[in-house]
Amino acid sequence: VENTPAVWRLGLDLRNDGDDVFATAEAVMQHIYREWSYAPNTTTVSTHMNEVMVTKQGVCQDFAHVMIGICRSLGIPARYVSGYLYNGPKSHLRGAQASHAWCEVHIPGKGWFGLDPTNNIPADERHIKIATGRDYQDAAPITGHFDGPPGVTAQLQVELEVRRTDG
């Protein structure tokens, strides 16, 4: 996440007329949802936010990074959230097929509030928070170190199912 002149300019254009921090963050979320294309397999975990600003396409982690950058350029504290998204039988949420990412903004006197620019919704009970940090690197859903015998290779395979339980 980087504060560049282009990010700052976009933030100023999106800022609401008043000092309502939440309304400004919500306007940023709505703009990203309207103007960026959700395009799986067009970016990787190492794609920089500046590239996404130019191409205006990516996935949830890219949109979270862009939102964080815009919010921070306006002085709104923002952090990256990684987790999962429950996509029930009647839901049509983008990014629920794998790990998911969204943004949390800090509202003075109120605390942290989640906003999901990929789906243009506030984070709710469908958002399962695993970690928070400054960006993806701080809150990567899978990270670690393998130390084994020389010449031994390993491959990690993960399968996750998110489903609703009553009770």
Secondary structure as GFF3:
##gff-version 3
##sequence-region A 1 167
A	DSSP	alpha_helix	5	14	.	.	.	ID=ss1
A	DSSP	alpha_helix	21	35	.	.	.	ID=ss2
A	DSSP	beta_strand	37	38	.	.	.	ID=ss3
A	DSSP	alpha_helix	49	55	.	.	.	ID=ss4
A	DSSP	beta_strand	57	58	.	.	.	ID=ss5
A	DSSP	alpha_helix	60	73	.	.	.	ID=ss6
A	DSSP	beta_strand	78	85	.	.	.	ID=ss7
A	DSSP	beta_strand	100	107	.	.	.	ID=ss8
A	DSSP	beta_strand	111	116	.	.	.	ID=ss9
A	DSSP	beta_strand	121	122	.	.	.	ID=ss10
A	DSSP	beta_strand	127	133	.	.	.	ID=ss11
A	DSSP	three_ten_helix	136	138	.	.	.	ID=ss12
###
